[in-house]
């Protein structure tokens, strides 16, 4: 996946699995609104959905003002490109507008919108992979001069870059659940709706993602290093 461009103020280390109640808190100023209560949030969500369903363009502008930055951040982290993220968000809003009549309120309107965004990013990622495979096949039959070897990755002391590389080594499923939960702040109930998995599967996937990240990021213990010699 390469450099995913995570512009995140990560903490100094991944918290142990035992600290289940504590989250990383990047971009909290963007994703946390004043606490007006769950009922008020549900009422606003329902009102926004109804206005969009009626064709009110101001409602779509309101949805974008509330969630646009968050949507772009998630799409950029999934796709690894700001340009691709912009395209995915734009395509998502077109899909929301075309399919708003099918929204039945079984989940929140915002969660429904983000599920469309995630699926749009998946489609874009699959399309890009197919294009890369075709390009690779063409290069195999190309008699031109061989390509130069890629430059080695420049080492950087920042945990941010180390975390980007570690995230790229996770499975797609683990990476997406981690981003949705730890970076974007969604609950497991919301993630289960977006990715069409159970809440238990979301929790287990996050557990495994954190475990794998910690193994990749934490330095080896002295006893482990001695045993390896």
C-alpha positions as CSV (number, residue, x, y, z in Angstrom):
1,X,0.0,0.0,0.0
2,X,3.0,2.2,0.4
3,X,3.0,5.5,2.2
4,X,-0.6,5.9,3.4
5,X,-0.1,9.5,4.4
6,X,-1.5,9.2,7.9
7,X,-1.4,12.8,9.3
8,X,-2.0,11.7,12.8
9,X,-0.7,12.8,16.2
10,X,-0.1,9.3,17.3
11,X,0.9,8.6,20.9
12,X,4.3,7.3,21.7
13,X,3.3,3.6,21.6
14,X,0.4,1.3,21.0
15,X,-1.4,0.7,24.3
16,X,-1.3,-2.9,25.7
17,X,-4.3,-5.0,24.9
18,X,-5.3,-5.1,28.6
19,X,-6.1,-1.3,28.4
20,X,-9.3,-2.0,26.5
21,X,-11.0,1.2,27.7
22,X,-8.4,3.6,26.4
23,X,-8.3,4.8,22.8
24,X,-5.8,6.7,20.8
25,X,-7.2,10.2,20.3
26,X,-6.0,11.8,17.1
27,X,-8.2,14.5,15.5
28,X,-10.5,14.4,18.4
29,X,-11.3,18.1,17.9
30,X,-12.7,17.2,14.5
31,X,-14.8,14.1,15.4
32,X,-16.2,15.1,18.8
33,X,-19.1,17.5,18.9
34,X,-20.4,19.0,22.1
35,X,-22.3,16.3,24.1
36,X,-25.9,17.2,23.6
37,X,-27.2,13.7,24.4
38,X,-27.9,10.7,22.3
39,X,-31.5,11.7,21.8
40,X,-30.5,15.1,20.3
41,X,-28.0,13.4,18.0
42,X,-30.5,10.9,16.8
43,X,-33.1,13.7,16.1
44,X,-30.6,15.7,14.1
45,X,-29.5,12.6,12.2
46,X,-33.1,11.8,11.4
47,X,-33.9,15.4,10.4
48,X,-30.8,15.5,8.1
49,X,-31.8,12.2,6.4
50,X,-35.4,13.5,5.9
51,X,-34.2,16.7,4.4
52,X,-31.8,14.9,2.0
53,X,-34.6,12.5,1.0
54,X,-36.8,15.5,0.1
55,X,-34.1,16.8,-2.2
56,X,-33.0,19.7,-0.1
57,X,-29.5,20.6,-1.4
58,X,-28.8,22.6,1.8
59,X,-29.1,19.4,3.7
60,X,-26.3,17.8,1.6
61,X,-24.2,20.9,2.2
62,X,-24.9,20.4,6.0
63,X,-23.8,16.8,5.7
64,X,-20.6,17.8,4.0
65,X,-19.8,20.5,6.5
66,X,-20.3,18.0,9.4
67,X,-18.6,14.9,7.9
68,X,-16.6,16.0,4.9
69,X,-13.3,16.3,6.6
70,X,-13.7,13.1,8.4
71,X,-14.8,11.3,5.2
72,X,-11.7,12.6,3.4
73,X,-9.4,11.5,6.2
74,X,-10.8,8.0,6.2
75,X,-10.7,7.7,2.4
76,X,-7.1,9.0,2.3
77,X,-6.1,6.4,4.9
78,X,-7.8,3.6,3.0
79,X,-6.6,4.6,-0.5
80,X,-3.3,6.3,0.4
81,X,-3.9,9.3,-1.8
82,X,-5.5,12.6,-1.2
83,X,-6.6,12.9,-4.8
84,X,-8.2,9.4,-4.8
85,X,-9.8,10.4,-1.4
86,X,-11.4,13.5,-2.9
87,X,-12.7,11.4,-5.8
88,X,-14.1,8.8,-3.5
89,X,-15.9,11.4,-1.3
90,X,-17.4,13.1,-4.3
91,X,-18.6,9.7,-5.7
92,X,-20.0,8.9,-2.3
93,X,-22.2,12.0,-2.2
94,X,-23.5,11.2,-5.7
95,X,-24.3,7.7,-4.6
96,X,-26.1,9.0,-1.5
97,X,-28.1,11.4,-3.6
98,X,-29.1,8.6,-6.0
99,X,-29.9,6.0,-3.4
100,X,-31.4,8.2,-0.6
101,X,-34.8,6.7,-1.2
102,X,-33.6,3.3,-0.1
103,X,-32.5,4.6,3.3
104,X,-34.9,3.1,5.9
105,X,-33.4,4.4,9.1
106,X,-32.2,0.9,10.3
107,X,-28.9,2.6,11.1
108,X,-28.0,6.2,11.6
109,X,-27.8,8.3,8.4
110,X,-24.2,9.1,9.1
111,X,-23.3,5.4,9.5
112,X,-25.2,4.6,6.3
113,X,-23.2,7.3,4.5
114,X,-19.9,6.0,5.7
115,X,-20.8,2.5,4.7
116,X,-21.2,3.8,1.1
117,X,-17.9,5.6,1.4
118,X,-16.1,2.5,2.6
119,X,-17.6,0.4,-0.3
120,X,-16.6,3.2,-2.7
121,X,-13.1,3.1,-1.5
122,X,-13.0,-0.7,-1.8
123,X,-14.2,-0.4,-5.4
124,X,-11.5,2.2,-6.1
125,X,-8.9,0.0,-4.5
126,X,-9.9,-3.1,-6.5
127,X,-9.9,-1.0,-9.7
128,X,-6.4,0.3,-9.0
129,X,-5.2,-3.2,-8.3
130,X,-6.5,-4.5,-11.6
131,X,-4.8,-1.6,-13.4
132,X,-1.6,-2.3,-11.7
133,X,-1.8,-6.0,-12.7
134,X,-2.4,-5.1,-16.3
135,X,0.5,-2.6,-16.2
136,X,2.8,-5.3,-14.7
137,X,1.8,-7.8,-17.5
138,X,2.6,-5.2,-20.1
139,X,6.0,-4.5,-18.6
140,X,6.8,-8.2,-18.7
141,X,6.4,-8.1,-22.5
142,X,8.2,-4.8,-22.9
143,X,11.7,-5.0,-24.5
144,X,12.7,-1.5,-23.2
145,X,15.5,-1.0,-20.8
146,X,15.0,-2.6,-17.4
147,X,13.6,-0.4,-14.7
148,X,16.0,1.0,-12.0
149,X,15.8,-0.6,-8.6
150,X,13.5,1.3,-6.2
151,X,15.3,3.4,-3.6
152,X,15.4,1.9,-0.2
153,X,12.9,3.3,2.3
154,X,14.5,6.2,4.2
155,X,14.6,5.5,7.9
156,X,12.8,8.1,10.1
157,X,12.7,8.3,13.9
158,X,9.1,9.2,13.9
159,X,6.6,6.6,15.2
160,X,4.2,8.0,12.6
161,X,6.2,6.6,9.7
162,X,6.9,3.4,11.6
163,X,3.2,3.0,12.2
164,X,2.3,3.7,8.6
165,X,4.7,0.9,7.5
166,X,3.2,-1.4,10.2
167,X,-0.3,-0.7,9.2
168,X,0.5,-1.5,5.6
169,X,1.6,-5.0,6.8
170,X,-1.8,-5.8,8.4
171,X,-4.5,-7.6,6.5
172,X,-6.9,-5.2,4.7
173,X,-9.6,-6.2,7.2
174,X,-7.5,-5.5,10.2
175,X,-6.3,-2.2,8.9
176,X,-9.8,-1.0,8.1
177,X,-11.2,-1.9,11.5
178,X,-8.3,-0.3,13.2
179,X,-8.7,3.0,11.2
180,X,-12.4,3.1,11.7
181,X,-12.2,2.5,15.5
182,X,-8.9,4.0,16.7
183,X,-8.6,6.9,14.2
184,X,-12.1,7.8,13.2
185,X,-13.7,7.0,16.6
186,X,-16.6,4.8,15.3
187,X,-18.2,2.2,17.7
188,X,-18.1,-1.5,17.0
189,X,-21.8,-1.4,16.3
190,X,-21.3,1.2,13.6
191,X,-18.3,-0.6,12.1
192,X,-20.3,-3.9,12.0
193,X,-22.9,-2.1,9.8
194,X,-20.3,-0.5,7.5
195,X,-18.2,-3.6,6.9
196,X,-21.2,-6.0,7.2
197,X,-19.7,-8.1,10.0
198,X,-20.7,-8.9,13.5
199,X,-19.8,-6.7,16.5
200,X,-17.8,-9.6,17.9
201,X,-15.9,-10.0,14.6
202,X,-15.1,-6.3,14.7
203,X,-13.8,-6.5,18.3
204,X,-11.8,-9.6,17.6
205,X,-10.3,-8.0,14.4
206,X,-9.3,-4.9,16.4
207,X,-7.7,-7.1,19.1
208,X,-5.6,-8.9,16.5
209,X,-4.7,-5.7,14.7
210,X,-3.4,-4.1,17.9
211,X,-1.5,-7.3,18.8
212,X,0.2,-7.4,15.4
213,X,1.0,-3.7,15.5
214,X,2.5,-3.9,19.0
215,X,4.7,-6.9,17.9
216,X,5.9,-4.9,14.9
217,X,6.5,-1.6,16.8
218,X,7.8,-2.6,20.2
219,X,11.6,-3.3,20.4
220,X,12.6,-6.9,21.2
221,X,13.1,-7.7,24.8
222,X,16.7,-8.2,26.0
223,X,15.9,-11.9,26.8
224,X,14.5,-12.4,23.3
225,X,17.5,-10.8,21.7
226,X,19.9,-13.0,23.8
227,X,18.0,-16.1,22.8
228,X,18.2,-15.2,19.1
229,X,22.0,-15.2,19.3
